[in-house]
Amino acid sequence: MLYKLKYINERGESIEFKGNQYDFQEPTEFKNKTTNPFNLIRFEGFGEVGANVQLQKAPFQDGSTHIETQLEERHPYLEFVIVANDWNTLSMYRQTVSQVFNPKINGRFEVSYDNKTFILYSIPESVPYFGDEDKVGRSQIVSINLLCPDPYWRDPRVISRALRAYQGRFTLPTTFPVELGIEGDTTLLTNNGDISAPITIDIQGPVTNPQVINKTTGQFIRVNLSLSENEVLHIDTGRPRKVEIYRDGRTIENALGYIDHYSDFWELSVGPNEVQYIADAGNANAIVAVAWQNRYVGI
């Protein structure tokens, strides 16, 4: 097998599969008790995702106009054989498989090859199916169908970049309004994935009316509120969208209602994005963190 495959559920329980060819019709006595008992036969899920192409057609138009394409859910399929020294051990391994692939618990696949690792969030569609045992009760084929509501493979690393704080703008009481101040630092953030990536933004107070701008796309998100020194504003532009205020590591308020009406829950477009942070007032030494994961349609 040219890649390593592992499944980990939300409890941290996991199974790693090996890919050595094994004739499960005629099992071999295993002398090494530490041999991996889970031998991969087939994994389908590297690609194989349907797409819903949205088209619009006007009267008398030749052909149609493409509006948007949406990927459907991914449906990985996993098939492997359990190999054991005796029936009791085989039964114990079956219980382990059922425990790790519990359909009431979410999980993720990890695929590694060529010094690269990708993850795919999944949930089993049912309890694993156990086929017939071999003649001596020491091997058994298992098949599992899974569902991925989010069809994208991801980089396991959450990339985080800091934006230096602005120096606040203010207005002098002269006969005409004059706005002074220096705009916040501009940083180049690069999305190396196949599609746009949702971001999370964490802003430490004290700050008033913070705003993070994607100058590449022209979109921004502004929150009309003031944070104290021990408060952190957390924004997640993915789904479900979140805008929350934390104090001492605990959520104290849902701040979605403070979002400016002209704001966008923007994402990092593919390639370089010029991102800037500004605010009306606050601590000039503050740091704003923007984080994301690269996403891929297939690997």
C-alpha angles and dihedrals in degrees: 000000000000094000140042119239126197134169121206125183127208091266090060093250111140147177123206118202128215124207106212112135111255130185099221093182091069107031122204125224108253115221094181107074091195094061111127105256095200111085116185117229101170140354120186116186110085090106127337099119122145122228129214108214112204113211134179126204126196126202112281091005118144107229117339143275122258111234105171143328120224125193117227126223118294119240111200119193122206127192126175142149126240114219121195140164095238143000095266091055090046089054090051091052090050089055090050091053092049091048096050095042095046106155090217091063127067120226145164141235121231118202120187130185138142092010090305129114129194131182132208122193111225145162126206113249092213144352110296116275114235116203127205119307120239120261095273098039098246104111136037136177118237127194127189131185115205137187129219111195086187103052097196128106111223140207104249090221116088103217113216128188129183124227115206115238124262125239104241126253122234140174125236118221095243130136088271128033113262119184115206133184144082123274119240126270117284117221131187112231117188124207107202095182130102096254140022115294127221113233139212120217124198118190122186118212155262089083139123124215099346119200131190116197131197099209091185094063098024092237127129142179119214128182117203102214144089123245125204123226095267095047130093125199112216120195125184116187093189125090122311090034117222136194111175139161118223127198120186090349095305129107109247103168143015102232099186090114091062094063112118111250092236094052126114126210087229130190133209108266119223111282128013120351124192106220128186136186124208136159140178096245141348148098113336090207094056121122124214118203124209117190136180145156123234111240129208133196091214142350 
